[in-house]
Structures are given as C-alpha cells and as structure tokens.
C-alpha cells in the first residue's frame, strides 16, 4: 500500500501539540506533511469540546501558563486567552484550604497571621520529624518544605492516590513543582502569562493545521503498518511512546493513567470553584473540575462537573504520567540511545521523550526541534 501519495516531506505521527506545531512550521517553509493520529480528534490531551455552551477539557484541566514570552506570543497567533488565574481549593474530609501553600493555607491550618509565625511552625514540625540533610523521598521533601500537618492533610493522600504508591517510595522532585509562598496569594502558578483559550484548545489546532500543505488522517494507527510508513517517508516525526516504537525490546516503561466521570447538573454554580482537590486517601478521585468557572461561559442553569480518578496503566489505557523513578529513567536512557541511531526519525513530545511536560514546555520543545531540523535541511 502506498501512503506517500503526494510526495510528502514529513510523516507526523500524532496530532498533539508537538506534531501540530512541527507540521505548521514545516508548511510555512514550503514542506508538505501528512499527520496520522490514532484518536478521532486533533490536539492530543489538550483536546476540548463544547457542550451546553461550556468548553469541556476531555483529558483533565489544562491551564496555559508560562514565563516564556516567545512561546506565549506564538500561541497567541492562534487564539485569544481569557486571563483565567488558577486558584485551587483543597477539601480534606470537609475542611477547605487554599492551594498552593500560602499564608491563607497557613492561617486556615494553624491560625498564624504572619510569615514569621508560619515559618516558625514549619521549622518546629521539620525538627520534630527529624528531617535533616537532603530529603531522600517525597515525604521528607514535603515535610521539609511545609511541615507535617500540611503534608498529612493536603499532600500525602492526594499524592499516593495520584501515583499508586507510598510517598516514601516517590522521588523528592515531584513535590518541588508546587509553589510555597509566605504571602496571601492563591495564584497556583508563578508565571507571568496565564489563561485558557476563549474558544477552547481544539480551535488552536484547527487553525494551526488549516494549510494546503498539511493533510490529517484521524483514527489511523502507525503501528498497523509501521515498516511501510518508515520505508515510504523521507522524514518522520514520531510523538508516540518511545518503547512501543522499538517493540518494547528493553521492556515496558511505566505510566500512571486517569479516567474521568462527568455529570451535567441543573445549576450554574455547583461547587463555587473551577478546581477542588480531594486530598484524603478515602475519596477515590483526586479532583473535581467545574468547567464553566474556567471561562464563565455556558447555557443558563447548567453546569458540567468532571471527577478525575487515577488508575494503574496498561496498554489498553491512555498513558498520562511517566513514572520517572530510577528504574524507568534507566530504561528510557536505553531507548533514547536507540533513537539517536535513527537517521530519519525525530522523537518528540511527552511520550516520545518520556517526560511530564507543561504545555508551554511542549511548545518550546517543538519550536526548538523545528529550528534544528530546518537549520540542517
């Protein structure tokens, strides 16, 4: 079977942000691309759909946030952002706390009113827990940063649900992404540029790929005819799972997966916030999103709530979060060494690089790959 029917310069495997940006930039340089996508839609995990006038994020809440002005300017070519600021509430057995950890959280937890009082309380709890030197795992890192009370109520249960393993078995770096502030500020991110697209994320990809030199085939699995694709196309951009590309020859990389349950409610305000995290161990879901609070859009007297349930991953499920522990990192290095031997394949994206990316990081990585490619070709 002949797939390269139009003398394409590139086959792009995956219509997520990395593949879409590459195709768009290649077209701007006069290069023709065929994108094949296993799913029935564009945009990868950034995909959104409109329901009851509400933009619903199908793969969990996506808030674009960055300090990278070139990336911010780049994505603003394709959409307008609404200036949404993520301010998360944590529910621990019915008690509510502000996230990320800031003076509101410390006041809610301990009644302290000054940064000095909060810092003293954390230092006291760190000392009582015997945390000295470099933290060896996530539990030690968390107690070192914000004390035992906040760790026990707001981190431990949520994190162990998210990752399906004890906090003492998780690497310390996972918790470092979450800001800790000694000011009264509930902004979840420290970044200057933040927001959600007014028309949803899918509109970005529709616009990005609207070009005579780009063709898209949905519901098309690269692995149904991998060898033919590899033989026919001069250059291939691959954004799928790196271990699958090499037929799992060194073993299978591990992921965590997520499933979602949504319901439509006859109200325009069910929980009063866009995101509420459930941080106790007993509640099976980690968070609940109320989508209309992301952009204040929607039909009257209707709201859509989505609950997010972490789950073990297998090949029948979507791979969400790489498990970047020592075992998997070592395995990934073997696959990456194999990938570097390929002369016509560019690996990219979250799955191709076995790395958790924020959206701006994927955009940046794609633009770097474009620059490198077209400096050579």
Secondary structure, DSSP 8 states (H G I E B T S, - for coil): ----TT--SEEEE--SHHHHHHHHHHHHTT--EEEE-SSSSSSGGG-EEEETTEEEETTS---EEES-HHHHHHHTTT--B-------EEEETTEEEESSBSHHHHHHHH---SHHHHHHHHHHHHHHTT--SS--SHHHHHHHHHHHHHIIIIIHHHHHHHHSS-GGGS-GGGGGGS-B-SSS---S---SEEE-BTT-SHHHHHHHT-STTEEEESS--GGGSHHHHHHH-SEEEE-S-HHHHTTTTT----EEEEEEEEEEESSS-SSSSSEEEE-SSSSS-SEEEETHHHHT---TT-EEEEEEEEEE--TTS---EE--SHHHHHHHHHHHHHHHT-SSEEE-HHHHTT----HHHHHHHHHHHHHHHHHH-
